[in-house]
Amino acid sequence: MNLTLVLLLAYAAGLIGLGVWIGRRVESSGGFFVANRRLGPVLLFSTVLAANIGGTSTVGAAGLGYLDGLSAWWWVGSAAVGTTVLALWIGPRIWRIATSNGLYTMGDYLEHRYGGSVRATITVFLWIGMPALLAAQFIAMAKILSFVAGTPHWAGVLIGGIVVTAYFTAGGLLTSAWVNLVQLLVLTVGFAIAVPWALIAAGGWSALVAAAPQTTNYMNFWQGGSSGWIYLALVAPNFIVSPGLIQKVYGAVDERAIRIGVGAAAMALLIFAIGPPLFGMIARVYDPNLVDNEHALMVVLTTGLPTMVGALGLAAVVSAEISSA
């Protein structure tokens, strides 16, 4: 068992332990589903941001950066736009309705507003679609563990499922919010160190330009390959009315916490959005012929960085996968 895998497993075990410890404070359904509506701006910021940064916004966005260049920023950048609308418009209004009527879930809101038949219909659609979204996070984690340690795909998926299930069922939204805060700290520190270090180690911006494919739009911020501003229409709406994000908004202590906490998460996403595409572009310096473009992030973290820095970066990525599951 290599050092990187040991560190990642120890980190996962720590998250489970933290979740179980915090979960002892949850004694009611209100505490489990909406954290007794006591989430202030800081916890709301961390849990919404952590939920928005997952497998597609790290491993997937780096893969897009490898293929399409700078325009891959719009993949996560569009999520920031949608989250802004949630913070300033949808979130405060739906929180007001949920609080005044004792609603705990998105299903409760649908039944309150439109009736039981609409709730049942939407629930069926969610049961069809949500497993695919959840699977995407576990698949991304499995790819990481497989790449760095040769772990079988099924084992990587199983590890991800155990970690997420253990800490969330221990205490619901309250546990999730506090664990997300820890995950966000690891994510922030890991990427803040790994991105500039990897860029310098690869030879700087000039090396990225030299390694870019001979296309006219790889360095075009607005449009490159299949990526670009078109993601505003494809991605942003998902973050305006996401059941998972609405659930977190329900836990806010007041409307001000929503505007500040969720709004700050949107601003942070705008900044974070450049990190994964840069990793993808850096990966071209090390291997311009990757068979799987979604290996780009792992190539940089395992090839272009010292072991401990790379392990910290991988811990940051694992944090992202777990927090959004």
KEBA-919808 format. One line per field, with one value per residue (C-alpha): residue in one letter; x, y, z. Coordinates in Angstrom, 3 decimals, always signed. Layout:
BEGIN
aa = [A|...]
px = [X|...]
py = [Y|...]
pz = [Z|...]
REM end
This chain:
BEGIN
aa = [M|N|L|T|L|V|L|L|L|A|Y|A|A|G|L|I|G|L|G|V|W|I|G|R|R|V|E|S|S|G|G|F|F|V|A|N|R|R|L|G|P|V|L|L|F|S|T|V|L|A|A|N|I|G|G|T|S|T|V|G|A|A|G|L|G|Y|L|D|G|L|S|A|W|W|W|V|G|S|A|A|V|G|T|T|V|L|A|L|W|I|G|P|R|I|W|R|I|A|T|S|N|G|L|Y|T|M|G|D|Y|L|E|H|R|Y|G|G|S|V|R|A|T|I|T|V|F|L|W|I|G|M|P|A|L|L|A|A|Q|F|I|A|M|A|K|I|L|S|F|V|A|G|T|P|H|W|A|G|V|L|I|G|G|I|V|V|T|A|Y|F|T|A|G|G|L|L|T|S|A|W|V|N|L|V|Q|L|L|V|L|T|V|G|F|A|I|A|V|P|W|A|L|I|A|A|G|G|W|S|A|L|V|A|A|A|P|Q|T|T|N|Y|M|N|F|W|Q|G|G|S|S|G|W|I|Y|L|A|L|V|A|P|N|F|I|V|S|P|G|L|I|Q|K|V|Y|G|A|V|D|E|R|A|I|R|I|G|V|G|A|A|A|M|A|L|L|I|F|A|I|G|P|P|L|F|G|M|I|A|R|V|Y|D|P|N|L|V|D|N|E|H|A|L|M|V|V|L|T|T|G|L|P|T|M|V|G|A|L|G|L|A|A|V|V|S|A|E|I|S|S|A]
px = [+0.000|+1.629|+1.883|-0.673|-3.348|-2.617|-3.029|-6.283|-7.765|-6.724|-8.368|-11.579|-11.605|-11.177|-14.221|-16.316|-15.162|-16.000|-19.427|-20.258|-19.091|-21.172|-24.128|-24.581|-26.001|-28.857|-31.972|-34.907|-36.048|-35.652|-32.039|-31.416|-33.088|-32.563|-30.033|-32.796|-32.503|-29.403|-26.836|-25.192|-23.374|-20.085|-21.524|-23.957|-21.070|-18.962|-21.699|-23.042|-19.570|-18.514|-21.671|-20.970|-17.401|-17.479|-16.228|-17.354|-15.958|-12.524|-11.671|-14.175|-13.268|-9.561|-10.339|-12.158|-9.185|-6.911|-9.083|-10.476|-8.176|-9.160|-12.806|-13.313|-13.577|-17.221|-18.077|-17.698|-18.108|-21.649|-22.397|-21.356|-23.883|-26.680|-25.672|-25.814|-29.437|-30.153|-28.532|-30.256|-33.644|-34.817|-33.147|-34.582|-38.085|-38.246|-36.684|-39.422|-42.127|-40.404|-39.935|-43.478|-44.981|-42.561|-41.245|-38.157|-37.546|-38.038|-40.789|-42.583|-42.460|-43.812|-46.701|-47.453|-47.421|-48.756|-50.249|-49.323|-49.524|-46.855|-44.653|-44.989|-44.214|-41.103|-39.965|-40.039|-37.903|-35.450|-35.200|-34.250|-31.780|-30.141|-28.445|-26.578|-25.355|-24.295|-22.572|-20.548|-18.923|-18.106|-16.752|-14.463|-13.196|-12.674|-10.619|-8.393|-7.786|-7.271|-4.746|-2.666|-2.849|-4.168|-7.324|-10.034|-12.818|-15.468|-13.373|-13.000|-16.749|-17.380|-14.984|-16.668|-20.109|-19.116|-17.565|-20.481|-23.156|-21.422|-20.997|-24.276|-26.552|-24.874|-26.459|-27.915|-27.491|-25.802|-23.116|-22.778|-22.292|-19.478|-17.750|-18.048|-16.242|-13.287|-13.389|-13.437|-10.390|-8.492|-9.700|-8.673|-5.230|-4.593|-5.474|-3.873|-0.555|-0.863|-1.987|+0.889|+3.427|+2.333|+2.381|+5.912|+7.127|+5.764|+7.755|+5.285|+2.688|+5.015|+5.246|+1.450|+1.289|+3.987|+2.203|-1.201|-2.626|-2.346|-5.819|-6.876|-9.064|-7.301|-6.337|-9.692|-11.543|-14.983|-15.065|-12.767|-13.653|-16.965|-16.511|-17.365|-20.090|-22.734|-22.451|-24.446|-27.539|-26.642|-25.233|-26.389|-30.104|-29.190|-27.743|-30.735|-33.263|-31.079|-32.921|-29.620|-28.816|-32.377|-32.134|-29.087|-30.828|-33.663|-31.144|-30.269|-30.907|-32.401|-32.585|-29.467|-27.444|-28.620|-27.671|-24.259|-23.369|-24.658|-23.585|-20.039|-20.049|-20.921|-18.031|-15.649|-16.772|-15.831|-12.264|-12.064|-13.292|-9.850|-7.986|-9.110|-8.760|-5.223|-4.430|-5.721|-3.594|-0.537|-1.086|-0.412|+3.142|+3.687|+1.623|+0.039|-1.472|-3.561|-5.963|-8.416|-8.501|-10.035|-6.696|-5.215|-5.623|-4.086|-1.155|-0.228|-0.699|+1.322|+3.946|+4.521|+4.582|+6.544|+4.864|+3.500|+2.259|+0.642|-0.956|-2.362|-3.754|-5.313|-6.824|-8.332|-9.843|-11.169|-12.712|-14.494|-15.880|-17.096|-18.577|-20.787|-22.036]
py = [+0.000|+3.282|+6.451|+8.389|+5.731|+5.539|+9.306|+9.326|+6.455|+8.122|+11.338|+9.490|+7.779|+11.166|+12.524|+9.576|+10.083|+13.791|+13.045|+10.499|+12.866|+15.797|+13.516|+12.937|+16.465|+15.704|+14.641|+15.456|+15.330|+19.106|+18.726|+16.003|+17.596|+21.344|+21.577|+23.206|+26.158|+27.422|+27.586|+30.998|+32.539|+30.678|+27.162|+27.890|+29.168|+26.083|+23.502|+25.112|+25.613|+22.088|+20.702|+22.620|+21.359|+17.678|+15.144|+16.996|+20.315|+18.874|+15.704|+16.522|+20.208|+19.354|+16.916|+19.686|+21.982|+19.336|+19.150|+22.674|+25.018|+28.193|+28.082|+25.134|+27.835|+28.211|+24.740|+25.805|+29.510|+28.861|+27.114|+30.334|+32.293|+29.884|+29.958|+33.765|+33.636|+31.156|+33.450|+36.667|+35.535|+31.931|+31.061|+33.771|+33.347|+29.583|+29.730|+32.127|+29.729|+26.688|+28.341|+29.657|+26.281|+23.906|+22.387|+20.158|+18.970|+19.996|+17.388|+19.123|+22.393|+20.826|+19.249|+22.485|+24.555|+22.186|+19.142|+15.530|+14.381|+16.867|+15.814|+12.164|+12.893|+14.950|+12.349|+9.693|+11.871|+12.519|+8.816|+8.301|+11.177|+11.511|+8.078|+9.092|+12.304|+10.397|+7.758|+10.465|+11.457|+7.874|+7.124|+10.159|+8.954|+5.470|+6.930|+8.748|+5.683|+3.485|+5.895|+6.541|+3.129|+0.618|+0.111|-1.845|+0.361|-1.318|-0.833|+2.894|+3.273|+1.252|+3.376|+6.570|+5.193|+4.072|+7.425|+9.540|+7.260|+7.000|+10.691|+11.888|+9.330|+10.122|+13.572|+14.770|+18.400|+19.487|+16.823|+17.540|+21.276|+20.824|+18.057|+20.207|+23.000|+20.694|+19.419|+22.973|+23.907|+20.920|+21.757|+25.411|+24.717|+21.857|+23.776|+27.033|+25.194|+22.701|+25.019|+27.562|+24.853|+22.721|+25.693|+26.665|+23.046|+22.650|+25.646|+28.492|+29.950|+29.827|+26.033|+25.779|+27.875|+25.755|+22.510|+23.695|+21.873|+23.716|+25.196|+28.818|+28.788|+26.734|+29.963|+31.598|+32.238|+32.520|+29.494|+26.547|+23.091|+22.098|+24.421|+28.082|+30.515|+28.092|+26.355|+29.256|+27.786|+24.155|+24.302|+27.439|+26.492|+23.298|+25.344|+27.648|+24.993|+22.027|+19.979|+19.408|+23.116|+24.059|+21.566|+23.411|+26.771|+25.419|+25.151|+28.865|+30.882|+33.778|+35.359|+37.440|+34.264|+32.995|+36.155|+36.367|+32.673|+31.420|+34.646|+34.227|+30.622|+31.886|+34.365|+31.637|+29.427|+32.179|+32.034|+28.261|+27.757|+28.490|+25.869|+22.582|+23.860|+24.998|+21.517|+20.094|+22.465|+21.706|+17.979|+18.537|+19.516|+16.076|+13.963|+15.455|+12.094|+10.947|+8.155|+9.343|+13.136|+12.803|+11.447|+14.921|+16.051|+12.886|+13.105|+16.540|+15.654|+12.436|+13.423|+17.155|+17.632|+16.355|+13.405|+15.314|+18.247|+15.852|+13.930|+17.188|+17.993|+14.539|+14.947|+18.199|+16.426|+13.575|+16.221|+17.625|+14.255|+13.328|+16.729|+16.862|+13.267]
pz = [+0.000|-1.092|+1.001|-1.024|-0.542|+3.195|+3.540|+1.573|+3.602|+6.865|+5.723|+4.822|+8.225|+9.883|+8.052|+9.225|+12.809|+12.695|+11.242|+13.941|+16.694|+15.435|+14.746|+18.485|+18.701|+16.291|+18.182|+15.888|+12.272|+12.137|+13.192|+10.620|+7.597|+8.152|+11.027|+13.105|+10.683|+12.482|+9.683|+9.624|+6.642|+7.255|+7.466|+4.643|+2.518|+3.148|+2.624|-0.580|-2.048|-1.130|-2.731|-5.938|-6.272|-7.163|-9.661|-12.771|-11.536|-10.694|-12.629|-15.381|-15.698|-15.816|-18.621|-20.485|-19.920|-21.410|-24.540|-24.935|-23.022|-21.185|-22.232|-19.858|-17.162|-18.146|-16.854|-13.215|-13.953|-15.157|-11.873|-10.139|-12.189|-11.274|-7.606|-7.656|-8.802|-6.002|-3.437|-4.417|-5.685|-5.351|-2.041|+0.244|-1.143|-0.856|+2.636|+3.727|+2.534|+4.042|+7.420|+7.736|+6.788|+8.510|+5.269|+5.462|+1.900|-1.709|-1.861|+1.008|-0.922|-4.111|-2.236|-0.386|-3.564|-6.230|-4.516|-3.859|-7.482|-8.571|-5.673|-6.659|-10.318|-9.557|-7.039|-9.751|-12.022|-9.193|-8.431|-12.069|-12.362|-8.943|-8.910|-12.071|-10.420|-7.318|-9.417|-11.193|-7.882|-6.934|-10.410|-10.182|-6.809|-8.193|-11.053|-8.573|-6.404|-9.458|-10.971|-7.859|-6.188|-8.699|-6.636|-8.507|-9.830|-7.684|-4.550|-5.208|-5.655|-2.485|-0.419|-1.585|-0.802|+2.689|+3.621|+2.388|+3.839|+7.209|+7.941|+6.436|+8.091|+11.406|+11.543|+8.253|+7.230|+10.468|+10.123|+6.416|+7.036|+9.562|+7.612|+4.471|+6.327|+6.969|+3.392|+2.085|+4.152|+2.742|-0.766|-0.481|+0.957|-1.461|-4.606|-3.416|-3.102|-5.960|-8.793|-8.704|-7.825|-10.767|-13.138|-12.120|-12.218|-15.750|-16.981|-16.537|-18.873|-21.862|-21.499|-21.576|-24.723|-26.362|-25.445|-26.656|-29.683|-32.965|-32.947|-33.095|-30.006|-27.310|-25.530|-26.255|-22.995|-24.607|-26.904|-27.474|-28.731|-27.169|-24.179|-23.740|-22.780|-24.099|-20.707|-19.269|-20.893|-20.194|-16.657|-14.818|-14.512|-12.642|-9.794|-9.469|-8.434|-7.447|-4.763|-2.981|-2.775|-1.855|+1.017|+2.332|+1.948|+4.127|+6.970|+6.963|+10.096|+8.106|+4.650|+5.283|+5.846|+2.459|+0.593|+2.249|+2.531|-0.813|-2.542|-1.204|-2.427|-5.906|-5.846|-4.676|-7.566|-10.021|-8.694|-8.312|-11.880|-13.362|-11.283|-12.894|-16.503|-15.661|-14.353|-17.621|-19.683|-17.528|-18.113|-21.833|-20.935|-19.377|-21.759|-24.894|-25.896|-22.950|-23.847|-21.182|-20.868|-17.394|-16.170|-16.704|-13.102|-11.680|-14.119|-12.790|-9.121|-9.348|-11.938|-11.715|-7.938|-4.919|-3.204|-0.204|-2.287|-4.737|-1.872|-0.499|-3.926|-4.196|-0.734|-1.985|-4.978|-2.845|-0.572|-3.598|-4.652|-1.180|-0.346|-3.425|-3.218]
REM end
